[in-house]
Amino acid sequence: MSSLAFLSPGPGAVAKSPMEPGAVAAGATFEDRDGWKVAISFAAARIERAVCASSVGYADVSQLGKIELQASRDDLAGIVSGATEGESLELGHATRAAAAWWCPYSPTRAVVLCSPGDTVALRDLLTASAADANGLTSVIDISAAQGAMTILGPLAREVFARFTAIDLRPQVTPVHGWRPGSVARTGGAILCEAPDRYLMLFGAALGQYVWTVVADAAEGLGGAPVGVDALQPLDVATAARDADGATAAANRTASPSPDGSASDGSESEGPDA
């Protein structure tokens, strides 16, 4: 097993996003969080939320923890299962478990995405699990080597269509869909975290270039950069989506049809006598 933990930022160092120059030029307000200098806002919260609801917002989330796993097919499956209480990987699909995204590039290689505050603990857990593997394994913290951006809103797919050929239509890339491929003419990947919400990964060396490409595409559609504070927590967004779906289904079931019968086939009750 090989482990390159020494590449992780030290406890006293503040890491910076590769897209920081673009965020500075756009007027970002920054705050140090979990060892990273993070763009938390560009405008008032209500304005940023309105942009995400009506067109498209894009946020630098390079502070996310990114841990690359490589091992044989069986060893990788065992490491993932042990860390997620039995979950497995499926190509083209990201698994949400243990407060992280488990995203397979191949049967022998995956990247785990987590909140920055969880990175060290998760890396150490995976390193310990890998030590028990039968073959050669590697656990590498690539957080500083990969940039990350969240693009969300009803026009998010239209923004992507301007710089990638990856098909993000819901019937092709549903929620939890994971699509490695070319983004802005460079190697990357796109994860559909929730409806109209996508997480894009790319090499940190091209961070400023990617920021410019996304800004040009989004601003032509009325979009704008937003800070991380404008991003609804993913678990809240998912819960809200599920609640909306359940409410809509209940309304469809409860609504009487024109002939007075309930839509589920039962007769609707009339008013009490």
MILO-759018 format. One record per residue (C-alpha): residue number from 1; chain; y, x, z. Coordinates in steps of 0.001 Angstrom, whole numbers, plus 500000, padded with zeros to 6 digits. Last residue first. Layout:
// MILO-759018
NUM/A/Y/X/Z
...
This chain:
// MILO-759018
273/A/514821/424610/506736
272/A/514873/428379/506552
271/A/516120/429747/503252
270/A/513575/430310/500494
269/A/510911/432973/500527
268/A/510327/434947/497412
267/A/506889/434615/495918
266/A/504915/437796/495575
265/A/504626/439624/492230
264/A/506221/442898/493291
263/A/509484/441832/491587
262/A/509906/438918/493988
261/A/509746/435463/492426
260/A/512835/433303/491866
259/A/512481/432855/488094
258/A/515275/435386/487467
257/A/513351/438098/489359
256/A/514022/438670/493011
255/A/515054/442193/494076
254/A/512876/443540/496870
253/A/510776/445892/494770
252/A/513704/447264/492783
251/A/515727/447677/495954
250/A/512882/449492/497660
249/A/512525/451865/494714
248/A/516258/452580/494724
247/A/516208/453222/498454
246/A/513223/455555/498164
245/A/514880/457498/495347
244/A/518139/457799/497253
243/A/516264/458985/500333
242/A/514354/461578/498295
241/A/517571/462867/496752
240/A/519293/463000/500140
239/A/516346/464853/501656
238/A/516371/467368/498805
237/A/520088/467964/499147
236/A/519758/468344/502917
235/A/516884/470823/502535
234/A/518894/472735/499944
233/A/521961/473067/502114
232/A/524903/471580/500210
231/A/526741/474319/498388
230/A/530505/474160/498884
229/A/530332/476739/501681
228/A/528866/479184/499179
227/A/532161/479295/497369
226/A/532909/477607/494080
225/A/533725/478955/490633
224/A/535023/476404/488131
223/A/533877/473823/485601
222/A/535958/471808/483165
221/A/533536/472308/480286
220/A/535261/475365/478812
219/A/535423/476681/482353
218/A/531658/476705/482559
217/A/530793/478768/479475
216/A/533521/481377/479926
215/A/532800/481655/483650
214/A/529052/482012/483006
213/A/529554/484872/480548
212/A/532120/486600/482761
211/A/529894/486404/485847
210/A/526953/487722/483795
209/A/529001/490767/482723
208/A/530088/491433/486298
207/A/526501/491278/487519
206/A/524947/493443/484821
205/A/523900/496267/487147
204/A/522631/493639/489583
203/A/519814/492637/487233
202/A/519411/488892/486879
201/A/518413/485830/488902
200/A/519567/482246/488295
199/A/519347/479370/490774
198/A/519696/475880/489335
197/A/520983/472540/490626
196/A/521229/469471/488388
195/A/518245/467856/490153
194/A/516999/470276/492831
193/A/516011/473949/493055
192/A/515391/474476/489328
191/A/514693/478216/489229
190/A/515936/480431/486409
189/A/514812/483971/485619
188/A/516239/487236/484356
187/A/516079/489856/481639
186/A/519265/490255/479661
185/A/520732/488551/476616
184/A/522829/486122/478691
183/A/519607/484945/480314
182/A/516296/486035/478791
181/A/513131/484861/480467
180/A/511479/483851/483730
179/A/511324/480056/484172
178/A/510447/478522/487536
177/A/510278/474714/487786
176/A/510674/473530/491378
175/A/512460/470380/490086
174/A/511357/469816/486506
173/A/511659/472323/483658
172/A/510207/470726/480529
171/A/510671/467008/481280
170/A/513851/467841/483181
169/A/515403/469642/480186
168/A/515907/473264/481144
167/A/514615/474891/477968
166/A/515287/478618/478170
165/A/517324/479562/475072
164/A/520073/481129/477165
163/A/523843/481649/476927
162/A/525523/478388/475903
161/A/522604/476157/476855
160/A/523011/477336/480456
159/A/526425/475687/480667
158/A/525087/472447/479179
157/A/522292/472475/481750
156/A/524850/472627/484562
155/A/526943/469763/483191
154/A/525922/467214/485847
153/A/526526/469759/488618
152/A/525102/473016/489818
151/A/524942/476698/488956
150/A/523725/478981/491737
149/A/524013/482701/491037
148/A/521875/485676/491975
147/A/522196/489419/491411
146/A/519164/491638/491796
145/A/518956/495259/492942
144/A/520577/494661/496334
143/A/517959/492123/497401
142/A/515075/494126/495938
141/A/513150/494482/499201
140/A/509821/495875/498020
139/A/506296/494964/499128
138/A/503658/496851/497167
137/A/499899/496474/497029
136/A/496982/498761/496152
135/A/493621/497159/496828
134/A/491716/495579/499709
133/A/494676/493979/501444
132/A/495115/494391/505211
131/A/498322/496401/504858
130/A/499686/493653/502628
129/A/499834/491273/505569
128/A/501858/493746/507625
127/A/504240/494312/504730
126/A/504569/490572/504217
125/A/505557/490057/507852
124/A/507982/492988/507744
123/A/509628/491623/504610
122/A/509882/488181/506179
121/A/511536/489543/509312
120/A/513961/491684/507304
119/A/514940/488932/504884
118/A/515431/486031/507285
117/A/519191/486402/507782
116/A/519712/486706/504057
115/A/518149/483286/503372
114/A/514949/483570/501379
113/A/513644/484272/497883
112/A/510123/485658/497389
111/A/509343/487372/494101
110/A/505903/487448/492518
109/A/503529/489801/490727
108/A/499762/489839/490186
107/A/499087/486391/488716
106/A/502373/486698/486802
105/A/506077/486159/487451
104/A/505279/484020/490475
103/A/508085/482472/492575
102/A/507671/481807/496287
101/A/510905/480158/497515
100/A/511595/480478/501235
99/A/511903/478434/504435
98/A/508176/478914/505180
97/A/507299/477071/501970
96/A/508937/475997/498705
95/A/506596/476898/495864
94/A/508091/477843/492515
93/A/506255/476640/489400
92/A/505833/478237/485985
91/A/502689/480033/487102
90/A/501165/478398/490160
89/A/501064/480139/493521
88/A/499106/478977/496544
87/A/500037/477565/499948
86/A/497689/477988/502909
85/A/499917/478492/505911
84/A/502773/480107/503994
83/A/502463/483764/505021
82/A/498656/483850/504967
81/A/498420/481993/501669
80/A/500948/484310/500032
79/A/499132/487449/501174
78/A/495747/486038/500156
77/A/496911/484992/496695
76/A/498440/488422/496179
75/A/495194/490101/497241
74/A/493106/487937/494907
73/A/495302/488494/491855
72/A/495741/492198/492563
71/A/498989/493169/494194
70/A/502724/493188/493594
69/A/505253/491448/495825
68/A/509022/491556/495294
67/A/511317/490510/498111
66/A/514671/488930/497378
65/A/516927/487906/500284
64/A/519895/485857/499165
63/A/523200/487715/499352
62/A/523551/487471/495573
61/A/524593/483857/496013
60/A/527642/483870/493733
59/A/528547/480242/493091
58/A/528971/478223/489903
57/A/530368/474717/489730
56/A/529840/472105/487051
55/A/531318/468773/485949
54/A/531973/465752/488156
53/A/530050/466329/491384
52/A/530305/470123/491468
51/A/534026/469985/490652
50/A/534583/467324/493304
49/A/532832/469450/495926
48/A/535098/472369/495068
47/A/538210/470229/495330
46/A/537129/468694/498642
45/A/536411/472151/500072
44/A/539875/473472/499218
43/A/539814/476277/496675
42/A/537965/479513/495966
41/A/535577/479494/498908
40/A/532889/481402/500835
39/A/532624/484526/498670
38/A/530205/486628/500752
37/A/530463/490221/501973
36/A/526887/490757/503152
35/A/525375/491952/506445
34/A/524296/488516/507602
33/A/527720/487066/506826
32/A/530997/488909/506262
31/A/533614/486520/504925
30/A/535446/486339/501631
29/A/538093/484057/500123
28/A/537879/484050/496346
27/A/540913/484134/494066
26/A/539316/484273/490616
25/A/540046/488008/490304
24/A/538243/488607/493594
23/A/535227/486613/492388
22/A/535057/488627/489176
21/A/535262/491903/491077
20/A/532595/490707/493578
19/A/529950/489992/490954
18/A/527725/492941/491899
17/A/527714/491461/495401
16/A/528655/493681/498301
15/A/526509/494902/501168
14/A/528053/495550/504568
13/A/526402/498505/506290
12/A/525857/498664/510043
11/A/522265/497368/510096
10/A/521216/499598/507199
9/A/520846/498115/503729
8/A/517228/497892/502503
7/A/516056/500789/500316
6/A/514284/502391/503292
5/A/511918/499421/503298
4/A/510223/500868/500227
3/A/506657/499940/501093
2/A/503537/501180/499312
1/A/500000/500000/500000
